[in-house]
Amino acid sequence: MQSPDARLFQAFTQARGVLALELSPGSTIAHEALQQADAGRLAGLVGRDVGTLVPEASELDLVFAAAHFDPAEVLRPGWPLHRRLDELHQRAPKAGHGPRVIAFGADRDGQIPQPLRAEDELRGGSLRVLPFLFAGEAAVAGAAAERMETLLMDRGMAQADTALCAQEAFGARIEHARYLTVHDLAAMTALQYHNLGLDALWRVVEAALLTPDREAVLDAAPEPLLRYADGEARIALFSPDAWRRRYMPESEDDATRLERRFELFQARQRQFAAVLQAHGIDVTFAHCDEAGEL
């Protein structure tokens, strides 16, 4: 599976990535975010690990979210989690000279501020990701981003003490802990969607990530018909008769089988809508006839 289009990389002015935690089967995470002491300790280890592989990163500020998310919450148009980290970085006070390690997590009362709070309905997955970015002088950040792209997918395993720190601090059994760029994460998600038979839908998600101002259309029977434009996906709703004329061969006339296939088609529409919404894409269902005008 190829990495996403280079336009995704070119849109960034920082080196952006995630610490990906693959949970052991049956494991859950006890804490949604770390308090400051643990957040700072884990962030320092992340900076050390990435800096060992990518020396340029050691010259940049590390901004780290000590809270875990579903990959779909990272892979959203406008990259809201990393954009929020950038905003927090801009507001962080400067003390002394040299690169800073800035970690955000739960407050002293254990409350998690809204920008770092994962969505409830997306908390059950076995892969959780902690966003980070390296920011600083543009040329250095660009060099760090380029090197991260070439190294992290193959060599980005977290060191043992980093994985152990994450495991103890979050209260979870972690099978693997590794670093990925956002492009790596997108490529892994594309492969997962391929295995789930969602290749066509991933192309719409990717279009929303890479070229959100352009239109993307999915019109490949027997899949649902949808159009992405202006930040919204419109999924075509068909009456049973319109669906039959558009999707089914004229030779199919078994009423029970047609009814069952139409129910499966509607379930596929709901699946598409749920995936798009997980990626932060608004979905509208629009009635249309078999001509498919949306």
C-alpha positions in Angstrom: 0.0 0.0 0.0 1.5 3.3 -1.1 1.8 6.2 1.3 -0.7 9.0 0.7 -0.1 11.7 -1.8 2.9 14.0 -1.2 0.5 17.0 -1.0 -0.3 15.8 2.5 3.3 16.3 3.5 3.7 19.6 1.7 0.8 21.1 3.6 2.7 20.9 6.9 5.1 23.4 8.4 6.0 21.2 11.3 7.0 17.5 11.7 3.8 15.8 12.8 3.4 12.3 14.1 1.9 10.0 16.7 3.0 7.6 19.3 0.9 4.5 18.4 0.0 2.1 21.2 -1.2 -1.3 20.2 -3.0 -2.8 23.1 -2.7 -6.5 24.0 -5.9 -8.5 23.2 -8.5 -7.9 25.8 -6.7 -5.0 27.4 -8.3 -1.6 28.0 -6.7 1.7 29.1 -7.5 2.9 32.6 -6.7 6.6 32.1 -7.8 8.8 29.2 -5.0 11.3 29.8 -1.9 11.6 32.0 -1.4 14.2 34.7 1.4 16.6 34.4 4.3 14.6 36.0 3.6 11.5 34.0 2.9 13.5 30.8 6.2 15.3 31.1 8.1 12.1 31.8 6.6 10.3 28.8 7.1 13.4 26.5 10.8 13.5 27.5 11.2 9.8 26.5 9.4 10.5 23.2 11.7 13.4 22.4 14.7 11.2 23.2 13.5 8.3 21.0 12.7 10.4 18.0 15.8 12.6 18.4 17.9 9.5 18.3 16.5 8.6 14.9 16.1 12.1 13.6 18.8 14.4 15.0 17.1 17.5 13.6 14.1 16.9 16.0 16.4 17.5 18.9 16.7 21.1 17.7 13.0 21.7 17.8 10.3 22.1 20.4 8.3 18.9 21.1 4.6 19.5 21.7 3.0 16.3 23.0 -0.6 15.3 23.8 -0.5 12.9 26.7 -4.0 11.6 25.8 -4.9 8.8 23.5 -7.3 8.9 20.5 -8.7 6.7 17.8 -6.7 7.0 14.5 -9.7 8.5 12.8 -9.7 11.4 15.2 -6.2 12.3 13.9 -7.1 11.7 10.2 -9.6 14.5 9.8 -9.8 17.3 7.4 -7.8 20.3 8.7 -5.9 18.0 11.0 -7.6 19.4 14.1 -5.6 17.6 16.8 -2.3 18.7 15.5 -3.6 22.2 14.7 -4.7 22.4 18.4 -1.2 21.4 19.5 0.2 24.1 17.3 -2.1 26.7 18.9 -1.2 25.5 22.4 2.5 25.7 21.4 2.1 29.3 20.2 0.6 30.2 23.6 3.1 28.3 25.8 5.4 30.6 27.7 9.1 30.6 26.8 11.6 30.0 29.6 15.3 30.2 28.8 16.9 29.2 25.5 16.9 26.0 23.5 14.3 23.5 22.5 11.3 22.9 24.8 9.4 19.8 25.7 5.7 20.8 26.2 3.3 18.2 27.3 -0.5 18.5 27.7 -2.8 16.1 29.6 -5.2 16.1 32.5 -5.3 18.9 35.0 -4.4 18.5 38.7 -8.0 17.5 39.4 -7.8 14.8 36.8 -10.1 16.6 34.4 -9.3 16.4 30.7 -9.7 19.7 28.7 -12.0 19.4 25.7 -9.2 19.6 23.0 -7.6 16.5 24.5 -10.7 14.5 25.2 -11.4 11.5 22.9 -14.9 10.9 21.6 -16.7 8.4 23.7 -17.9 6.3 20.7 -14.4 5.9 19.4 -12.7 4.7 22.6 -12.9 1.0 22.1 -10.3 0.3 19.5 -7.1 -1.7 20.1 -4.9 0.9 18.5 -4.6 4.2 20.3 -2.5 7.2 19.2 -1.0 10.1 21.0 -0.4 13.1 18.7 2.9 15.1 18.8 4.6 17.7 16.6 8.1 19.2 16.4 8.1 22.9 15.7 10.7 25.5 15.3 12.9 27.0 12.6 11.2 26.2 9.2 14.2 24.6 7.5 15.0 22.4 10.5 11.4 21.4 10.9 11.2 20.5 7.2 14.4 18.4 7.4 13.1 16.6 10.5 9.7 15.9 8.8 11.5 14.5 5.7 13.7 12.3 7.7 10.8 11.1 9.8 9.0 10.1 6.6 11.9 7.9 5.5 12.6 6.3 8.9 9.7 5.9 11.3 7.7 3.3 9.5 10.6 0.9 9.4 12.6 1.9 12.4 10.2 3.7 14.7 9.7 1.3 17.5 9.7 3.0 20.9 12.5 2.1 23.3 11.6 -0.4 26.0 11.5 2.2 28.8 9.2 4.4 26.8 6.8 1.6 26.2 7.0 0.6 29.9 6.4 4.2 30.9 3.3 4.4 28.7 2.0 1.1 30.0 2.3 2.0 33.6 1.1 5.6 33.3 -2.0 4.7 31.3 -2.7 1.5 33.1 -2.8 -0.8 30.0 -1.1 -3.9 28.6 0.7 -2.7 25.5 1.8 -5.1 22.8 3.7 -2.6 20.7 4.6 1.1 21.0 5.9 2.8 17.9 6.2 6.2 16.2 4.5 7.0 13.0 4.2 10.1 10.9 0.6 11.1 10.0 1.3 9.8 6.5 2.3 6.4 7.9 -0.9 6.4 10.0 -2.9 7.2 6.9 -1.2 4.4 4.9 -1.9 1.9 7.7 -5.5 3.0 7.8 -5.8 2.7 4.1 -4.5 -0.9 4.4 -7.0 -1.6 7.1 -9.9 -0.3 5.0 -8.7 -2.4 2.1 -8.9 -5.5 4.3 -12.4 -4.4 5.3 -13.5 -3.9 1.7 -13.7 -0.1 2.1 -11.1 0.9 -0.5 -13.6 3.1 -2.4 -14.6 4.9 0.7 -11.0 5.5 1.8 -10.5 7.4 -1.5 -13.2 9.8 -0.4 -11.7 10.2 3.1 -8.3 10.8 1.5 -9.7 13.4 -0.8 -11.2 15.2 2.2 -7.7 15.1 3.9 -5.7 16.2 0.9 -7.9 18.3 -1.3 -10.9 19.4 0.9 -11.9 22.1 -1.5 -12.3 19.7 -4.4 -15.2 17.4 -5.2 -15.0 13.6 -4.9 -17.6 11.3 -6.2 -18.1 7.6 -5.4 -20.2 6.1 -8.1 -19.3 2.4 -8.4 -22.2 -0.1 -8.1 -23.0 -2.0 -6.0 -21.6 0.5 -3.5 -23.7 3.4 -2.3 -23.6 6.6 -4.4 -22.1 9.6 -2.6 -20.5 13.0 -3.4 -18.1 14.9 -1.2 -18.1 18.7 -1.7 -17.7 21.8 0.5 -16.7 19.7 3.5 -19.8 17.5 3.4 -20.6 14.0 2.1 -24.0 13.5 0.6 -25.2 9.9 0.4 -28.0 9.1 -2.0 -31.2 7.6 -0.7 -33.2 5.5 -3.1 -36.7 4.2 -2.9 -36.8 0.4 -3.3 -38.0 0.7 -6.9 -35.3 3.3 -7.8 -32.6 1.2 -6.1 -33.8 -1.9 -8.1 -33.7 -0.1 -11.4 -30.3 1.3 -10.7 -28.5 -1.6 -9.1 -30.2 -4.9 -9.9 -30.3 -6.9 -13.1 -33.7 -7.1 -14.8 -33.6 -10.8 -14.4 -33.8 -10.6 -10.6 -37.4 -10.8 -9.7 -37.5 -12.7 -6.4 -39.2 -10.3 -4.0 -37.8 -11.8 -0.8 -34.2 -11.8 -2.2 -34.6 -8.2 -3.5 -35.9 -7.0 -0.1 -32.9 -8.6 1.7 -30.4 -7.1 -0.8 -32.0 -3.7 -0.3 -31.6 -4.0 3.5 -27.9 -4.9 3.0 -27.5 -1.9 0.8 -29.0 0.4 3.4 -26.7 -1.2 6.0 -23.8 -0.4 3.8 -24.9 3.2 3.6 -25.1 3.4 7.4 -21.6 1.9 7.6 -20.2 4.5 5.1 -21.8 7.3 7.1 -20.4 6.0 10.4 -16.9 5.8 8.9 -17.1 9.3 7.4 -18.4 10.8 10.6 -15.6 9.1 12.6 -13.2 11.1 10.3 -15.0 14.3 11.1 -16.8 14.6 7.8 -20.4 15.8 8.0 -22.9 13.4 6.3 -26.3 14.2 4.8 -28.6 11.7 3.3 -30.3 13.1 0.2 -33.2 11.5 -1.7 -32.8 11.0 -5.4 -34.0 8.8 -8.2 -32.0 6.2 -10.1 -30.4 9.0 -12.2 -28.3 9.6 -9.1 -28.3 13.4 -9.1 -27.0 14.7 -5.7 
